[in-house]
Amino acid sequence: MKSSRLLSIVLLLQTRGRVPAAELAERLEVSTRTVYRDIEALSAAGVPVYAERGRHGGIALLPGFRTDVTGMTTDEARALFILAAQGAHSALGLDDALRSALQKVMAALPAPHRPAAELAGRRILVDPDKWATRPSSAATGPTGRRATVDLGVLHTAVFTDLRLRIRYRHSGETRLRTYTVDPYGLVAKAGTWYLVADRRGRPQLFRADRVASATLTEVPVRRRAGVELAEVWQLLRRQVEHRPAEVRVTARIRRERLDLAVRILGGALTGPPRTGDDDGAGDGDGSGGGVRDGSGGGDWATLDLAYPVLPAVRQLLQFGDSLEVLAPPEARRVMAEAAAAVTAVYAADAADAPSP
């Protein structure tokens, strides 16, 4: 605690010039007497600090004295530059100010920390915005099992410049595929981590929570010359967001669950919910649904959704009998099969339950 406080005093004096002892005590949450003892300790350690008494007195460093000690560890320096990579300053028109501030911080960092800070900004990106359209799928495959890879292994891979061998589960598949990839870095997109890498010289996006295992090889990474993470990420992001959906789905949902559905389904929605007599929910033409007897068309709203792959419509199972897929027929079959599989899991318990 004391060493941290002494460093804080030096940094405050270096930034502010002369500072009254009472103000230092208030900032550091200690007594004025403790501040004077700290000043004596700094002086004994060779720091040219002195105190002036009087109305305009205070504690100051000798003119011209500066230290390159910022108090930052290597990990702290990395964290600062990763945070700055998220680009959220653009909306406020502060990109130039941020760039200038980072240059000043980099200059103030101890020389041993500078390479790590600079590399962090090139290997880790944070993109806080949600996808304009839903990416390839949810984190779980059809089995519902989540991958358990340690994100630290991926982190190590992007900083050690070694090729990486991963076992990966694609959306809608149960089996794992094995790939050897050349990592560019990691991207946190709206709270979800992605590995950005080349596979056979072509850029590809791997969702981190679908990586079942990851192993570092002893082969140096082979990135394309002059290509950086930010450039590859922008290309892959555009491909995901501008990729036409392969499956268009129409569903109806009970009005009381509509707000929740809009929040959860997010980018899967292709337009606002349709309500009223013209929402198409009650035509009963046999095309895949229609309002059941007694439900009342006014109790339902119609949703238009888009999914990149057919199995992804299983996302809608979470709404139970409050939602029905109306079209296409293939999507209804997927829902029926998934519902039957869930029913089979609990069928034995239902059979053993005592009669009321």
C-alpha positions, -999 to 999 in steps of 0.1 A, spaced: 0 0 0 28 24 9 47 19 -23 16 25 -43 9 57 -24 44 69 -29 41 64 -66 8 82 -66 24 112 -49 51 113 -76 26 111 -104 4 138 -89 32 162 -84 46 155 -119 12 163 -133 0 191 -110 32 208 -100 29 222 -64 1 206 -44 -9 214 -8 -2 187 17 -39 188 28 -51 181 -8 -27 152 -12 -39 138 21 -75 141 9 -68 124 -24 -49 96 -9 -73 92 21 -45 95 47 -36 121 73 -14 151 66 12 137 89 14 105 68 19 127 37 49 144 53 63 110 63 59 98 27 77 129 14 106 122 37 107 86 24 107 98 -12 135 123 -5 156 95 12 151 74 -19 166 101 -41 134 117 -55 140 156 -55 108 165 -36 105 194 -12 79 212 9 72 249 12 54 264 41 31 294 40 -2 304 24 9 295 -11 31 267 -1 28 230 -8 48 200 -19 66 200 -53 93 183 -73 124 202 -84 119 218 -118 129 196 -147 125 163 -128 104 137 -145 102 99 -142 91 74 -168 75 53 -141 37 52 -148 29 26 -123 15 3 -151 24 -33 -154 27 -50 -187 -9 -64 -184 -22 -30 -174 -6 -14 -205 -22 -41 -227 -56 -36 -211 -55 1 -218 -48 -3 -255 -73 -31 -259 -100 -9 -244 -91 19 -267 -95 -3 -298 -133 -6 -295 -138 25 -317 -167 38 -297 -152 73 -298 -161 78 -335 -197 87 -327 -184 115 -304 -159 128 -330 -130 119 -306 -110 96 -328 -82 121 -333 -81 130 -296 -79 93 -287 -51 87 -311 -32 117 -297 -38 106 -261 -26 71 -269 6 84 -284 13 104 -253 6 74 -231 28 52 -252 56 78 -249 52 78 -211 52 40 -207 85 24 -195 103 12 -226 100 -25 -217 62 -22 -217 58 -5 -251 60 -35 -274 34 -54 -254 10 -24 -254 15 -19 -292 10 -55 -299 -22 -57 -279 -38 -31 -300 -30 -51 -331 -41 -85 -317 -72 -77 -297 -102 -57 -308 -135 -48 -290 -165 -41 -311 -194 -32 -288 -221 -30 -315 -245 -58 -321 -246 -76 -354 -267 -58 -380 -280 -93 -388 -276 -124 -367 -243 -142 -373 -241 -178 -384 -259 -192 -354 -262 -194 -316 -234 -207 -295 -247 -242 -291 -251 -269 -317 -281 -292 -320 -270 -313 -290 -272 -282 -268 -236 -287 -255 -214 -257 -252 -177 -258 -261 -154 -256 -232 -121 -243 -246 -100 -221 -224 -100 -186 -239 -65 -182 -225 -52 -207 -250 -65 -186 -279 -51 -155 -262 -17 -171 -260 -18 -182 -296 -24 -148 -310 5 -133 -290 31 -161 -295 28 -161 -333 23 -198 -336 -1 -218 -357 -31 -232 -339 -49 -265 -343 -86 -264 -333 -115 -288 -331 -146 -268 -340 -183 -274 -342 -201 -255 -370 -237 -244 -367 -262 -272 -372 -236 -299 -369 -229 -324 -342 -195 -336 -352 -163 -317 -347 -140 -306 -375 -103 -302 -371 -85 -271 -386 -50 -257 -386 -52 -219 -387 -30 -189 -386 -44 -165 -360 -46 -127 -365 -62 -120 -332 -93 -121 -310 -124 -99 -314 -151 -93 -287 -182 -85 -306 -211 -74 -284 -198 -96 -256 -190 -127 -277 -155 -136 -285 -143 -146 -320 -110 -160 -333 -100 -143 -366 -76 -165 -385 -65 -176 -420 -73 -212 -430 -54 -222 -461 -46 -185 -468 -82 -174 -466 -98 -154 -437 -123 -171 -415 -142 -164 -383 -145 -189 -355 -168 -183 -326 -147 -190 -295 -175 -208 -276 -177 -234 -304 -140 -243 -302 -140 -276 -284 -102 -277 -281 -72 -257 -292 -36 -267 -293 -5 -246 -301 18 -261 -327 55 -254 -331 51 -240 -366 54 -202 -369 22 -184 -380 19 -176 -417 -1 -144 -420 -5 -125 -453 22 -98 -456 10 -64 -445 -24 -76 -433 -36 -67 -398 -64 -79 -375 -85 -47 -380 -85 -51 -418 -94 -88 -417 -122 -82 -391 -138 -55 -412 -139 -79 -442 -154 -108 -422 -179 -86 -405 -192 -72 -438 -195 -108 -451 -216 -118 -422 -238 -88 -420 -244 -86 -458 -249 -123 -464 -284 -131 -476 -303 -153 -453 -309 -188 -466 -341 -195 -446 -371 -171 -443 -395 -180 -415 -429 -167 -407 -442 -173 -372 -470 -162 -349 -466 -154 -313 -491 -145 -285 -493 -108 -279 -483 -111 -242 -449 -125 -253 -443 -102 -281 -421 -77 -263 -399 -104 -249 -396 -121 -283 -385 -88 -300 -358 -84 -274 -345 -120 -276 -348 -125 -314 -330 -93 -322 -312 -94 -356 -332 -125 -367 -362 -102 -373 -365 -88 -408 -391 -62 -400 -415 -50 -373 -441 -75 -360 -474 -74 -378 -506 -71 -358 -543 -67 -365 -567 -84 -388 -543 -83 -418 -514 -101 -400 -521 -133 -419 -523 -154 -388 -560 -164 -392 -563 -173 -429 -564 -210 -421 -554 -219 -456 -535 -250 -446 -501 -235 -456 -486 -243 -423 -507 -232 -393 -533 -206 -390 -551 -196 -358 -565 -226 -339 -602 -226 -329 -608 -203 -300 -574 -185 -301 -587 -154 -317 -567 -136 -344 -564 -105 -322 -544 -125 -296 -515 -131 -320 -489 -111 -338 -469 -123 -369 -431 -123 -370 -409 -124 -401 -375 -138 -394 -344 -149 -413 -319 -176 -404 -287 -186 -422 -293 -223 -417 -325 -243 -411 -316 -259 -377 -312 -224 -363 -350 -221 -361 -348 -243 -330 -341 -210 -312 -379 -205 -313 -385 -235 -291 -378 -213 -260 -412 -197 -264 -430 -230 -260 -467 -231 -271 -467 -193 -272 -451 -193 -306 -459 -213 -338 -439 -215 -370 -462 -210 -399 -439 -214 -428 -419 -228 -445 -429 -265 -441 -393 -275 -436 -390 -252 -406 -422 -266 -391 -407 -301 -395 -375 -291 -377 -396 -277 -349 -418 -308 -347 -387 -331 -346 -371 -310 -319 -403 -309 -298 -407 -347 -302 -371 -352 -290 -377 -331 -259 -410 -349 -252 -392 -383 -254 -367 -372 -228 -395 -366 -202 -420 -393 -214 -408 -419 -189 -413 -395 -160 -448 -387 -172 -457 -424 -175 -445 -430 -139 -463 -401 -124 -494 -410 -103 -528 -403 -117 -545 -373 -102 
